[in-house]
Amino acid sequence: MHQQLVDQYHLHTDLMSLASAAGQEGKPIRAARLFGAAQGLRESTGIALLGVEDAPRFERFLGAARTQIEEEVWERAWEDGRTMTTEEAVAYRLGGVEEQS
């Protein structure tokens, strides 16, 4: 069980980092899905996977990415990510193509 939590922590951190990078690269739909996938992972594990010290940094990137597209598009992409299974989130994070909404 311990190794599973460690793996989930690393996946969560990876999703948040890739989401931040996607936003900076002008890929807001990908950013929303990756941020949503990280949220879904937090919800499915029931634990906080991100250290308190990391939250402000990621919040800044999330806010910047969110302003790049309409709210409805962001919410739809976020929900798509949030409802991904862990396996789907892993597969999605490995892809680099910006999908159209």
N, C-alpha and C positions, 0 to 999 in steps of 0.2 A: 504494500500500500504506500509506503514512504516513497519509493521510486516513482510511482504513478503521480504523486503530488509534485514531486520535483519536475517530472516531465510536463505536467500541466502548467506549472509556473513558467517554465522555459517557453512553452508554446504561447502562453498568454503574453509574455514579454515580447516574443517574436512578432506576434500579431499586432501588438500596439506599436512596435517600432516600424514595421512595414506599413502600417496604416499612416503613421506620421510621415514617413518618406513619400508615400503615394500622394498625400495632400500637398506636400512641398513640390512634388513633380507635376502638379496640375492634374491629378487623377482622382477627383473627388468621389466618384462612384466607387472606385476600388477602395479608397480610404474609408468610406462609410461602411462598406461590406466587411472590411477587416476590423474596424472598430466594433461593428455589430457582432462579429464572430467572437471577439475578445469578451464582449459583454455576455454573450451566450455561454461561453466557457465559464465565466464567473458564476452565472446563474446555475449552471448544471453541476458545478462542484460545491456550491454553497459556502465557499470560503473566499476571502479577499486574496487575490493572487499577486497584487501589485503593492509594493511598499508605499507607504504614505509619502515618502520623499520623492517618488516618481510621479505622483498624481498631477502636480501643477505643470510639469513639463509636457505631459501627454494632453492635458486639458487645453493647453495653448495650441498644440498642433491640431487637435480635434476641432476647436473653434475656428481656426484658420481654414481648414478644409471644408467645414460646413458652410462657410460663406461663399464658396465657389459655385454652388448650384442651388436651385430652388429647394425650399424646405420639403415639399412633397416628394421630390426625387431623392433627397437625402434620407428621409424617413423610410421610403420603400427599400432603398439599398441597405440601410441599417438593419431593417427587419429581415431582409434576405440573409444577411450575415448572421444575425442573432439566432436564426432558426437552423443554421447549418449544424450538422453533426460534427464531432471532433474530426472525423475522417474527412468530411467535406471541407472543413476549415483548413486542414493540412494541405489538401489537394489545391484549394483555391490560393493559398498563400504562395504555393510554388509557381502558379501561373503569373504571367506578367502582362496580360492583355487587358486593356481598359474596355470593358463592355459598355454598350449603349443601353440606356434605361428604356 
